[in-house]
């Protein structure tokens, strides 16, 4: 069965979240050379900004009274939902943006949740299926740093992926990715390299978590 | 000077966040019958989903090499920024959606932060100006409830409004707004009415916080 992969980076090149997710996918691919990957690039090809509200309103509207754009929004939510339901392993690569969640990832979650099969009232639609979340932060947010507590995204992403949809989630966090880009951070080069190596090691390890899904 | 007001509800009618914000605005208006209100309905008239990324890329591009859509994104960020800078009091009405931040409010913040005048490196651009944030949640999220800790939006909103932009912020939180809408919550009618009355009282009080700005 396919791997579902979502990328939320808005970079066309040099995306660290994409590079780390590539390692996860590579581990999975090694044991599944023929399997399909379903991709959603929500950062580079964002969903329409009106789709979610259109789908919410459509949900309260009789089908014959729906507008064309409401029908399109419902159909898009159904397509996104089918991409999830037909997969059996999941990979999400989502950078921290402005101390919060990617707007495009939130837009994708909101729209998916309008599909009755994925709504929280439907129970955990993806219960116990294996997933990896790759999170990338430009700075450092660990205990004792000035930005401790400024990551307001991971908690919400885990809430949706684990608590609402029931995924069996592993998280790879990569920090200090602006070292080498922002000269003010040059003193942290060794630490950043060490963090990157650790994230890459973990990415390969968590890739095996996805492989495990197929041998159940 | 004007009041800047942002609404993130996707409802065309029956929005509780809008009703509570109306009370805040009414208090402010009482003492400022002639002053202008600058409004942004980011829920009903969302910003384009591609604007933020276009503006980020434009920031790294020479002006003569910018595409038309990049120029439009930069111009939109500048317009949003001017709406903020020319105001001296602020009102944000933002519902909790799917346990997280409004995608449309996040899109607005992301785009505003691309303007060099509002970027975090510019310092606190709105330092000490008075603001009210109205937050509305359909269920109850207080201590001891099953959804304690499931509000993943307010922490991030405060981070941006208070820590990044320096606003002197008051928050009005209204909960259980789905009581009367969702029959499963009917047993909480009295509690919900009590919470709503308290939110309305606080809204009127915090409206005076905005008025205070004009007498500095």
Interface residues (C-beta under 8 A of the other chain):
Chain A: X10 X43 X44 X46 X47 X48 X49 X50 X52 X53 X56 X97 X98 X99 X100 X101 X103 X104 X106 X107 X109 X110 X113 X150 X152 X153 X155 X156 X159 X160 X164
Chain B: X10 X43 X44 X46 X47 X48 X49 X50 X52 X53 X56 X97 X98 X99 X100 X101 X103 X104 X106 X107 X109 X110 X113 X150 X152 X153 X155 X156 X159 X160 X164
